[in-house]
Amino acid sequence: MLRAIRNKSILPAFSAVRAFSSSAKEMTIREALNTALDEEMSADPKVFLMGEEVGEYQGAYKITKGLLDKYGPERVLDTPITEAGFTGIGVGAAYYGLKPVVEFMTFNFSMQAIDHIINSAAKSNYMSAGQISVPIVFRGPNGAAAGVGAQHSQCYAAWYAACPGLKVLSPYSSEDARGLLKAAIRDPDPVVFLENELLYGESFPVSAEVLDSSFCLPIGKAKIEREGKDVTITAFSKMVGYALKAAEILAKEGISAEIINLRSIRPLDRATINASVRKTNRLVTVEEGFPQHGVGAEIWFSSLHCLFSVQLVNSWKYTNLLHLLNSTSVIEESFGYLDAPVERIAGADVPMPYAANLERMAVPQVEDIVRAAKRACYRSVPMAATA
Amino acid sequence: MWKSNTIFNHFKSTLNFSLLSSRRFASTIAQNPSTFNSIPHANQVIDFPGGTVKFIPEMRFISESSQERIPCYRVLDDDGQPLANNFVQVSEDVAVRMYNNMVTLQIMDTIFYEVQRQGRISFYATTIGEEAINIASAAALTMDDVIFPQYREPGPLLWRGFTLQEIANQCFSNKYDNGKGRQMPIHYGSNKHNYFTVASTVATQIPHAVGAAYSIKMDKKDACSITYFGDGGSSEGDFHAALNFAAVMEAPVIFLCRNNGWAISTPTSDQFRSDGVVVKGQAYGVCSIRVDGNDALAIYSAVQAAREMAINEERPVLIEALTYRVGHHSTSDDSTKYRPTNEIEWWRLARDPVARFRKWIERNGWWNDMAESELRNSLRQELLHSIQVAENLEKPPIADIFNDVYDVPPSSLREQEQWVKDTVKNHPLDYPENISA
C-alpha cells in the first residue's frame, strides 16, 4: 500500500487539486495531527496537552480543535503566557509520570523555555542515572512562514538536534505527521516535534493503514520519497515538497534524483543517506534554516565520516565486527564514493526579512535545488545561485 | 455633552456584551454581563474582566511596602522556651529523631567540608545554620510527598533514610553512587525516597514541583509536592511563572523559600526591594506565611498546616523561612570576603537552630549530655568509616558513560562504547588501572 503511493509521482506541496488514488483517502496535516493527538489521548489517560490557546481557542492553528470539548479542561490546559513557566511545569508533570504534549505557538518562542527543554528534559534521565525519565513531547510550527519577520521565522532543527538526550522529528506528509507524532507521544524520551505552519492546510493521500489508530512510524528512519540514480537530495519538512518538484524538473533534463525525506533529524538515518550516496555518488542537502552549523553541515560530515568500523576491519576483532555490521545500522564511509563536492542549500545567512520579495530570496526555492543538483552533476551552472 | 455620552455609552455597552458573552467552559468561573450603569455615582462598580471593582475618586497609589514588615511566626524563643502553647505537639520519638537528624546533618557537613579542603572530593556545599528548615520540614511531610530540592537540602533525604554511606558514595562518585557518577558532589537524588535529583540550575525545580503537584492532583493522591529554593532563587523567572500557574491550576504544592540573607555574595538588599519573599505570594493569589527558619517547631507546625491546606483545599502555599547561611556558599567561596566575620560567628553560635532545639528537648527530659556525646562520637565514627569506604571503592564502569542518554541506547552510542572499551584494552598503559569495563 505504502509502496504504491510512493511510486506515484508525489504531488508538489502547493497544488490545490490532487490526483485521487482509488483506495486512498486524503488528509490535511492539520487533520493528521489532530487525529493523532485525539487517538493517543483516548488510548492513554496520562497524555495531556498544554500550551497557549490550545483549549478554548481550539489551537492557534486549530491543531487541537475539538479536544477541549472532548477531554475537558484537566487534559487540555490553556496556559498563561510564559513558555519558561509552562514548559517547566510540563517537565515536572512528566517527571511524575504524566505524558504532556506541550505546544509552542512557534518554536521561536521555545527559546524562552530552552533551559527546561535541554537541562530539565533532555539531560534528566542521564543526570539522574535513569531515575527520572521524561516522556514529554514539544511540538509546534518551526521555521519560516510567510511574512512574519525575523523573530517568527527561525528554524530550530539544528539547535535541538545537537543535544544528546533529545529526539528531534520533522514530518512532511500527513502520513509522517500522524505516524511520527504518535511515535513521539509513545516514546519515553523527550521529543521535539517540528511542524510547518504553511503545510498545515496541505492535503496528502493516506492509506487505510495510516488511518488506523495503532499506526506508528519508527523514529530514526528516513523515507525515500522518490527513487533515483544520479543524485541524492536530502530534505525535511516543507523542503521535501520543493525537492520533489525539483526532481520533476530534473527528470525532464535527464537527471534522476533520489529524494530522501529525513523525517528524523536526531537520530539521523545515516545508513539510508550513505546507502543512497554510495548509489548515486552525488549529494545535495536542502534545509530552510541558517547554513552555519546546520543540518546540511552534519549530513555532509556523515557522508565523510570514517568510523571505527573501518579500523576494526584490520584488527583481530574482525569476526565480532561482522556480527556488529549485520545486526546494527553502522555508519559507513562514503567519502570515496562521492564524485562531486556536496552541495548545501540553506536559507540565507541573514535574519529573515519581511518584504515579500526579500523573503522569497532568503529561503531556498525549487530553482535553487535544481541548480545545485545540476552543479553536482557537472552541468554548467554558475555557483552564485541568485541574481 | 449628553448626546455624545449616549453614543459613547451605547458603544461601550455593545463592547461590554461581546467581551463578556464569550462561551466559557463549565469549570471556569462564569462572567456575568452587567447592566452598564451610565450615571456617575460615588459607589459605582463595574465588571471588568476578572471581577467586580469599586471606583474611588481619589488617585491612590499602593505603597511599595506596608508600614510594618510581615511578622514572623515562631514557637520557641532563643533559649528554647515555648512562647505559647498553640503549636503542633511533637512526640518524644519524633522530637528526638528530629534532633538526631539535625546533629547528623551538622556533623556530616562539617566533616565533608574538611574532606573537600583536603582535596579528596572536588566540591561541597554545607547547610550549616539551616538544619531546622531541612529536618523539621521533612518531618512534617509523609513519604508520599514529592520533594524538589535546590541544593541546600540534604536534610529531607537523611530524614527519609538515605544513609551516610550513600551520601559518601555520591560525593566520591564511586560505582555504588546511585547517580552513576554523573554529577558533582551534593547532587543527590533518589526515586526510592521520593526526592528528585538535585540540579545546579537555580529555580528550575519550582515549576517542576507545580507540574508534579498537578499530576498528583489528577491521580487524586493524598499527597503534595514541596520545593525548596533560596532568596536568590526567588528572582528567577521560573519562580514567578510557577507561583502564578500553581494558583491558576490549583495545584497542591508547598513553596518553601529559605531566605538566608545571601545569594553567594549578593545580600537580600540587592536581590529585591520587597518585604522579603512572603509578600510575593499575595501578588500571585497564593497564601503565604513568614516563619522563623531557625525554630524547628515553628517550621514543623507551618509545614504541616501548609500540607493540609495544599491537599485538602487544592491550593499552593508559600512559606518564607527566615534564617542565615552560616557557611560559605560552597567550597568555591570565601564569604569572609564580603561579610563581617563577627556576623557569621554570632549566627553560628548564638542563633544555632540545633542548640536551640536541644534546649527544648532537654527541658522535656528527652535528652541529656551523655546522649549528646554518644551521638556525636558515633556519628563521627560512622562518617569517617563511610568516607574511607567510599574513597577506596572503584569508580563507575565505562558503560555508565553511555547509558541513560535515552531509554534504549541507540546503536551509535553502543558502537562508541565498544570503541572506547577496545581502545582502553589495546592501550592499557595510556589509561589508569581503575577503569573497569
Boltz contact constraints between the chains, C-beta under 6 A:
constraints:
  - contact:
      token1: [A, 73]
      token2: [B, 25]
      max_distance: 6.0
  - contact:
      token1: [A, 73]
      token2: [B, 27]
      max_distance: 6.0
  - contact:
      token1: [A, 80]
      token2: [B, 244]
      max_distance: 6.0
  - contact:
      token1: [A, 82]
      token2: [B, 241]
      max_distance: 6.0
  - contact:
      token1: [A, 84]
      token2: [B, 237]
      max_distance: 6.0
  - contact:
      token1: [A, 84]
      token2: [B, 241]
      max_distance: 6.0
  - contact:
      token1: [A, 85]
      token2: [B, 207]
      max_distance: 6.0
  - contact:
      token1: [A, 85]
      token2: [B, 241]
      max_distance: 6.0
  - contact:
      token1: [A, 85]
      token2: [B, 245]
      max_distance: 6.0
  - contact:
      token1: [A, 88]
      token2: [B, 207]
      max_distance: 6.0
  - contact:
      token1: [A, 88]
      token2: [B, 208]
      max_distance: 6.0
  - contact:
      token1: [A, 88]
      token2: [B, 238]
      max_distance: 6.0
  - contact:
      token1: [A, 89]
      token2: [B, 207]
      max_distance: 6.0
  - contact:
      token1: [A, 89]
      token2: [B, 210]
      max_distance: 6.0
  - contact:
      token1: [A, 89]
      token2: [B, 211]
      max_distance: 6.0
  - contact:
      token1: [A, 89]
      token2: [B, 245]
      max_distance: 6.0
  - contact:
      token1: [A, 90]
      token2: [B, 211]
      max_distance: 6.0
  - contact:
      token1: [A, 91]
      token2: [B, 208]
      max_distance: 6.0
  - contact:
      token1: [A, 92]
      token2: [B, 208]
      max_distance: 6.0
  - contact:
      token1: [A, 92]
      token2: [B, 211]
      max_distance: 6.0
  - contact:
      token1: [A, 92]
      token2: [B, 212]
      max_distance: 6.0
  - contact:
      token1: [A, 93]
      token2: [B, 211]
      max_distance: 6.0
  - contact:
      token1: [A, 93]
      token2: [B, 214]
      max_distance: 6.0
  - contact:
      token1: [A, 93]
      token2: [B, 215]
      max_distance: 6.0
  - contact:
      token1: [A, 95]
      token2: [B, 212]
      max_distance: 6.0
  - contact:
      token1: [A, 96]
      token2: [B, 212]
      max_distance: 6.0
  - contact:
      token1: [A, 96]
      token2: [B, 215]
      max_distance: 6.0
  - contact:
      token1: [A, 98]
      token2: [B, 215]
      max_distance: 6.0
  - contact:
      token1: [A, 119]
      token2: [B, 201]
      max_distance: 6.0
  - contact:
      token1: [A, 120]
      token2: [B, 204]
      max_distance: 6.0
  - contact:
      token1: [A, 125]
      token2: [B, 404]
      max_distance: 6.0
  - contact:
      token1: [A, 126]
      token2: [B, 404]
      max_distance: 6.0
  - contact:
      token1: [A, 126]
      token2: [B, 405]
      max_distance: 6.0
  - contact:
      token1: [A, 127]
      token2: [B, 182]
      max_distance: 6.0
  - contact:
      token1: [A, 127]
      token2: [B, 183]
      max_distance: 6.0
  - contact:
      token1: [A, 128]
      token2: [B, 189]
      max_distance: 6.0
  - contact:
      token1: [A, 128]
      token2: [B, 197]
      max_distance: 6.0
  - contact:
      token1: [A, 129]
      token2: [B, 179]
      max_distance: 6.0
  - contact:
      token1: [A, 129]
      token2: [B, 180]
      max_distance: 6.0
  - contact:
      token1: [A, 129]
      token2: [B, 182]
      max_distance: 6.0
  - contact:
      token1: [A, 130]
      token2: [B, 404]
      max_distance: 6.0
  - contact:
      token1: [A, 131]
      token2: [B, 191]
      max_distance: 6.0
  - contact:
      token1: [A, 164]
      token2: [B, 405]
      max_distance: 6.0
  - contact:
      token1: [A, 165]
      token2: [B, 405]
      max_distance: 6.0
  - contact:
      token1: [A, 188]
      token2: [B, 407]
      max_distance: 6.0
  - contact:
      token1: [A, 189]
      token2: [B, 406]
      max_distance: 6.0
  - contact:
      token1: [A, 189]
      token2: [B, 407]
      max_distance: 6.0
  - contact:
      token1: [A, 267]
      token2: [B, 410]
      max_distance: 6.0
  - contact:
      token1: [A, 308]
      token2: [B, 419]
      max_distance: 6.0
  - contact:
      token1: [A, 328]
      token2: [B, 411]
      max_distance: 6.0
  - contact:
      token1: [A, 329]
      token2: [B, 411]
      max_distance: 6.0
